[in-house]
Amino acid sequence: MKRRIQPDLRVELIDGSVIGYAEAGDPAGFPLLYLHGSPSSRLEVELPGIGEAAQDLRIRVIAPDRPGMGLTAFFRYSIADYPLLVQGFADALGDYDGSRSSVSQAAGGTPARARGGLSSG
């Protein structure tokens, strides 16, 4: 089975901002929204073993860049606003089902969960 990583994807949010993201693993697998650490980017999913493990476990890892990182242009936002930004990203994907998904984060991605997380659908 060939490793699947798409590193240079983009989605436009309802407010017109564009978020860069990467996907790794099984495109039909269980969705896992991965919020990268700081300083870093969506490319953490290219670290050795992540794509292979996601493929083997039938997981679809979705890793958005935060504003000012990677493919996402800088714009002002607060830690309190970050969960709304992440929710907007998930909504913009269209095929992301928050009711059957999970979220993982590195230290810099923690505010999205600590300040309210994502809705479940």
NULUMVO-245007 format. One record per residue (C-alpha): residue number from 1; residue in three letters; x, y, z. Coordinates in nm, 3 decimals, decimal comma. Layout:
REM residues N
- seq; type; px; py; pz
- NUM; ALA; X; Y; Z
...
REM end
This chain:
REM residues 121
- seq; type; px; py; pz
- 1; MET; 0,000; 0,000; 0,000
- 2; LYS; 0,151; 0,333; -0,106
- 3; ARG; 0,186; 0,612; 0,147
- 4; ARG; -0,056; 0,897; 0,081
- 5; ILE; 0,043; 1,252; 0,173
- 6; GLN; -0,098; 1,563; 0,007
- 7; PRO; 0,109; 1,852; 0,147
- 8; ASP; -0,014; 2,160; -0,043
- 9; LEU; -0,392; 2,180; -0,015
- 10; ARG; -0,595; 2,499; 0,044
- 11; VAL; -0,951; 2,580; 0,145
- 12; GLU; -1,131; 2,915; 0,152
- 13; LEU; -1,324; 3,002; 0,467
- 14; ILE; -1,658; 3,180; 0,466
- 15; ASP; -1,483; 3,512; 0,547
- 16; GLY; -1,259; 3,476; 0,239
- 17; SER; -0,938; 3,384; 0,421
- 18; VAL; -0,750; 3,086; 0,280
- 19; ILE; -0,609; 2,813; 0,504
- 20; GLY; -0,333; 2,583; 0,380
- 21; TYR; -0,343; 2,225; 0,497
- 22; ALA; -0,202; 1,878; 0,440
- 23; GLU; -0,361; 1,536; 0,450
- 24; ALA; -0,199; 1,203; 0,521
- 25; GLY; -0,323; 0,848; 0,546
- 26; ASP; -0,642; 0,692; 0,416
- 27; PRO; -0,868; 0,945; 0,235
- 28; ALA; -1,174; 0,739; 0,336
- 29; GLY; -1,046; 0,677; 0,689
- 30; PHE; -1,153; 0,805; 1,029
- 31; PRO; -1,089; 1,183; 1,025
- 32; LEU; -0,830; 1,317; 1,271
- 33; LEU; -0,785; 1,694; 1,277
- 34; TYR; -0,420; 1,755; 1,371
- 35; LEU; -0,331; 2,100; 1,506
- 36; HIS; 0,045; 2,153; 1,476
- 37; GLY; 0,282; 2,292; 1,735
- 38; SER; 0,477; 2,616; 1,730
- 39; PRO; 0,681; 2,697; 1,539
- 40; SER; 0,576; 2,446; 1,281
- 41; SER; 0,325; 2,386; 1,004
- 42; ARG; 0,100; 2,134; 0,836
- 43; LEU; 0,416; 1,956; 0,719
- 44; GLU; 0,448; 1,779; 1,056
- 45; VAL; 0,239; 1,506; 0,891
- 46; GLU; 0,538; 1,434; 0,666
- 47; LEU; 0,752; 1,327; 0,963
- 48; PRO; 0,869; 0,966; 0,934
- 49; GLY; 0,604; 0,712; 1,018
- 50; ILE; 0,299; 0,939; 1,038
- 51; GLY; 0,170; 0,879; 0,685
- 52; GLU; 0,238; 0,507; 0,706
- 53; ALA; 0,073; 0,468; 1,046
- 54; ALA; -0,230; 0,670; 0,936
- 55; GLN; -0,264; 0,455; 0,625
- 56; ASP; -0,228; 0,130; 0,821
- 57; LEU; -0,479; 0,244; 1,084
- 58; ARG; -0,723; 0,377; 0,823
- 59; ILE; -0,701; 0,732; 0,957
- 60; ARG; -0,735; 1,051; 0,751
- 61; VAL; -0,503; 1,305; 0,915
- 62; ILE; -0,602; 1,664; 0,828
- 63; ALA; -0,343; 1,923; 0,934
- 64; PRO; -0,422; 2,294; 0,883
- 65; ASP; -0,160; 2,569; 0,903
- 66; ARG; -0,219; 2,838; 1,163
- 67; PRO; -0,230; 3,201; 1,044
- 68; GLY; 0,118; 3,315; 0,946
- 69; MET; 0,252; 2,960; 0,909
- 70; GLY; 0,318; 2,768; 0,588
- 71; LEU; 0,054; 2,829; 0,321
- 72; THR; -0,175; 3,037; 0,542
- 73; ALA; -0,127; 3,415; 0,526
- 74; PHE; -0,086; 3,604; 0,851
- 75; PHE; -0,397; 3,765; 0,994
- 76; ARG; -0,472; 3,875; 1,347
- 77; TYR; -0,659; 3,637; 1,573
- 78; SER; -0,667; 3,571; 1,945
- 79; ILE; -0,633; 3,246; 2,133
- 80; ALA; -0,999; 3,287; 2,227
- 81; ASP; -1,087; 3,307; 1,854
- 82; TYR; -0,879; 3,005; 1,752
- 83; PRO; -1,151; 2,744; 1,814
- 84; LEU; -1,384; 2,942; 1,585
- 85; LEU; -1,113; 2,953; 1,318
- 86; VAL; -1,062; 2,576; 1,345
- 87; GLN; -1,438; 2,518; 1,333
- 88; GLY; -1,460; 2,740; 1,023
- 89; PHE; -1,182; 2,535; 0,865
- 90; ALA; -1,361; 2,208; 0,942
- 91; ASP; -1,688; 2,348; 0,807
- 92; ALA; -1,517; 2,470; 0,487
- 93; LEU; -1,385; 2,121; 0,412
- 94; GLY; -1,744; 2,017; 0,348
- 95; ASP; -1,678; 1,645; 0,386
- 96; TYR; -1,541; 1,671; 0,740
- 97; ASP; -1,792; 1,516; 0,979
- 98; GLY; -1,734; 1,650; 1,329
- 99; SER; -1,965; 1,390; 1,477
- 100; ARG; -1,732; 1,106; 1,375
- 101; SER; -1,389; 1,252; 1,414
- 102; SER; -1,119; 1,332; 1,664
- 103; VAL; -0,873; 1,615; 1,730
- 104; SER; -0,505; 1,589; 1,818
- 105; GLN; -0,273; 1,876; 1,890
- 106; ALA; 0,087; 1,954; 1,964
- 107; ALA; 0,161; 2,210; 2,237
- 108; GLY; 0,098; 2,513; 2,014
- 109; GLY; -0,233; 2,368; 1,894
- 110; THR; -0,372; 2,320; 2,242
- 111; PRO; -0,564; 2,652; 2,267
- 112; ALA; -0,829; 2,529; 2,022
- 113; ARG; -0,928; 2,253; 2,262
- 114; ALA; -0,857; 2,442; 2,585
- 115; ARG; -1,084; 2,732; 2,489
- 116; GLY; -1,389; 2,539; 2,379
- 117; GLY; -1,289; 2,292; 2,112
- 118; LEU; -1,500; 2,198; 1,814
- 119; SER; -1,867; 2,134; 1,786
- 120; SER; -1,970; 1,783; 1,697
- 121; GLY; -2,137; 1,850; 1,367
REM end
